[in-house]
Amino acid sequence: MNFRVIIGAIALLGLAACGRDSPETGPAGSAVEVVMSTEGLPKYDSEGVIASLEGQILTLDHEGASPAGLKPGRDRFRVYADVLAEAPITPGSRVSFSFKKTPRSLDIAELRTRP
C-alpha cells in the first residue's frame, strides 16, 4: 500500500511541476504603442531655431510658451511626416511653430519658416 501512495504522490508532484510559472507573453517585438489623439488638445505657438532632426524627434531652441508652462530653452518635440513635408528642415532654420502638450511628449502641429 505504501508503494502505491508513494507512486501517486510522485505522479501528482510531477503533474504540478508541469504548470506554467509565468504568464504567457507574445514575441518581444510585437508590442504596439497606442497613440492618443491630440485632436481636442489646445495648440500653443512659439518661435525658434532648429537645432537637429533625428527620426521623429525635432530639437528646437525656442522662446517658450507661458500658457503651456514651457520655459525658453532647448526641447525635443515629436514631429510627423505631414508636418515635415510643409517646412524646410535644416539645422539653423528659423521657424515659428504650433505644438500640443500631451502627457508623454510635446507634438509639433504646424511648422512655418520665418525670415
C-alpha positions in Angstrom: 0.0 0.0 0.0 2.8 2.4 0.8 4.3 1.8 -2.6 1.0 3.0 -4.3 0.9 6.1 -2.1 4.5 7.0 -3.0 4.0 6.5 -6.7 0.7 8.5 -6.6 2.5 11.4 -4.7 5.3 11.4 -7.2 2.8 11.5 -10.1 0.9 14.4 -8.5 4.1 16.3 -7.9 5.2 15.7 -11.5 1.9 17.0 -12.9 2.1 20.0 -10.6 5.6 20.8 -11.9 4.3 20.9 -15.5 2.3 24.1 -14.9 3.4 27.4 -16.2 5.4 29.5 -13.8 4.9 32.8 -15.6 2.1 34.4 -17.7 2.3 33.9 -21.4 3.6 36.8 -23.4 3.9 37.4 -27.1 7.1 37.9 -29.0 9.3 40.8 -27.8 9.0 42.8 -31.0 5.2 42.7 -31.1 4.4 45.5 -28.6 2.2 48.1 -30.2 2.3 51.6 -28.9 -1.2 53.2 -28.6 -1.1 56.8 -29.7 -3.5 59.2 -28.0 -5.5 61.5 -30.3 -4.4 65.1 -29.9 -7.5 66.5 -31.6 -9.0 68.1 -28.5 -5.8 69.4 -27.0 -5.1 73.2 -27.2 -2.4 74.5 -29.5 0.4 76.7 -28.3 2.5 79.0 -30.5 6.2 79.9 -30.3 9.2 80.7 -32.4 12.7 79.2 -32.5 15.6 77.8 -34.4 16.0 74.2 -35.5 18.9 72.5 -33.7 18.6 69.0 -35.2 16.2 66.4 -36.6 16.7 62.7 -35.7 13.9 60.5 -37.0 10.7 61.8 -35.5 12.5 64.0 -32.9 13.0 67.6 -33.7 15.2 69.6 -31.3 14.4 73.3 -31.2 15.9 76.3 -29.4 12.8 78.2 -28.7 11.3 81.3 -27.0 8.9 79.2 -24.8 5.1 79.4 -24.3 3.9 80.6 -21.0 0.3 79.2 -21.3 1.8 75.7 -21.8 4.3 76.1 -19.0 7.2 75.8 -21.4 10.2 77.9 -20.5 12.5 79.3 -23.2 15.4 76.9 -24.0 16.1 73.8 -25.9 13.5 71.0 -26.1 12.7 67.9 -28.1 9.4 67.7 -29.9 7.8 64.8 -31.7 7.1 65.7 -35.4 5.2 63.7 -38.0 5.8 63.4 -41.8 2.8 65.5 -42.8 4.2 68.5 -40.8 7.8 67.9 -42.1 6.6 67.9 -45.7 5.4 71.5 -45.4 8.5 73.2 -44.0 12.2 73.1 -44.7 14.1 71.2 -42.0 17.7 72.2 -41.8 19.7 73.0 -38.7 19.8 76.7 -38.2 16.5 77.4 -39.9 14.3 80.0 -38.1 10.8 78.8 -37.6 7.5 79.6 -36.0 5.6 76.6 -34.8 2.5 75.4 -33.0 2.6 72.4 -30.7 0.4 70.4 -28.4 1.3 69.2 -25.0 0.5 65.5 -24.4 1.1 63.5 -21.2 4.1 61.8 -22.9 5.6 64.4 -25.2 5.4 67.8 -27.0 4.0 67.3 -30.5 4.5 69.7 -33.4 1.2 70.6 -35.0 2.5 73.2 -37.5 5.9 74.4 -38.6 6.4 77.5 -40.7 9.6 79.3 -41.9 10.3 82.8 -40.8 12.6 85.4 -42.1 
